[in-house]
């Protein structure tokens, strides 16, 4: 069985999310990678070094510079003539490209898989992760997105795959890239951070969030997250949101401050190795998943914790 994996990148560097997708794909058989972008040969060379990869398909064309699904999907469909499965990390781009590929192939997409149980059998979360479904496909071709936190990352070095240039399918003319506003931060990116400090609605406003959460995160060298309630209230940008409709994370340590623990938030962080919760409500649902819980006023406890670090 040959599997084609979408390589997540910014035309300069490959994203870690790709490595988890490679691990998932390797459980299905031979792994080939697709690098589609503009001026992205360096990414293809990085991808070729991943352990266990057999081949890297490189489509270098300006039409793929921003990974527009309308342009990438026909390219993938063309390559699927020689592949049995298409696997994407469940990133923003992956979740945008995969459904269009599935539609063009007229097959069912299997989303956000947690494990590979057989050649066409997988597990995936339903009901915000409160139940795990085992699904089996009867389609000739598979289209799959992979939850990155559920799989170990493949070794980024040790491989020596061949790089094969593939012809561009051109501009589909259905969409155009207008612009992107990307938040820049010196702190670790949420999906790759080993420690995450998250704040909730109890922090009142953006100034309080900055004063309470940021010093602790800086002391720990941590990424900063937030609940949907905090994001909706305008305390922090959307990029900070952790949860079912935000980012799915599984750091070594997740510190939830002033977060009650709505089911949608828990779906995005409950796979964390160690969960620490600080909340003055002892009945808050977050304590049901926390390894360490502190019932306290966050305005006293967090500054004290920051000071002692």
Secondary structure, 3 states (H helix, E strand, C coil): CEEEEECCECCCCECCHHHHHHHHHHCCCEEEEEEEECCCHHHHHHHHCCCCEEEEEEEECHHHCCCCHHHHHHHHHHHHHHCCEEEEECCHHHHHHHHHHHHHHCCCEEEEEEEEEECCEEEEEECCCCEEEEEECCCCCEEEEECHHHCCCCCCCCCCCEEEECCCCCCCCCCCCCCCCCCCCCCCCHHHCCEEEEECHHHCCHHHHHHHHHHHHHHHCCEEEECHHHHHCCCCCHHHEECCCCECCCCCEEEEECCCCCHHHHHHHCCCCEEEEEECCCCCHHHHCCCEEEECCHHHHHHHHHHHC
